[in-house]
Amino acid sequence: MINQIEIKQIEIDAMVGCLPQEKGKSSRIIIDINLQTELFFGTDTKMDHLARTIDYRKITQEIKEVVRERHFNMLESLAENCATRLFALDQTIKSAQVVITKPAAKIGGGVPEVSAIVSHQ
């Protein structure tokens, strides 16, 4: 059975951006995660236990570790690194999608935010 785990709006400061004024400075980003997993819970109360799923805290901790590892020039690179790490996190994960939004992107033209989306299967 395929199930989805979604964790939305993980707000974190990240070193991301390719413009000179973005180097060495952190920017607020928002990360949304969608994992498709092969987990079975059933109706038996013995199946209703944290050990039977992927701990959401572990997912968010992995994301935060990737974000803090280094400066990323591109949102796409950061999203790719996050998706790769999540996909390797647990053997029940069949696909991982990471959406990273940068609300204060400095691209001009009155654009309020930009996002990068990466999916692994």
Secondary structure, DSSP 8 states (H G I E B T S, - for coil): -EEEEEEEEEEEEE-B-SSGGGTT--EEEEEEEEEEEE----S-GGG-SGGGS--HHHHHHHHHHHHHHS-BS-HHHHHHHHHHHHHHH-TTEEEEEEEEEETT----TT---EEEEEEE-
